[in-house]
Amino acid sequence: MAVLFDVPLATVEAQNAGRDRVVPLDIVRVHHELLPDADQLHREGFAAVHMVSELLAPGDLRRDARN
């Protein structure tokens, strides 16, 4: 099983800009281009590919430290 974070480049660039240590944009763009899509992951042998899209609110994937 694979989990694919389907995040548009503009979102990745905005998040990068807010980091303490900003990664150069050319590196961010190259790495974003290298990310596989669901079809590629299926061809590589993954039986299931679950998409996580930006439709989630920013804090949806974080666990509350008190739980």
Secondary structure, 3 states (H helix, E strand, C coil): CEEEEECCHHHHHHHHHCCCCCCCHHHHHHHHHHCCCHHHHHHCCCCCEEEEECCCCCCCCCCCCCC
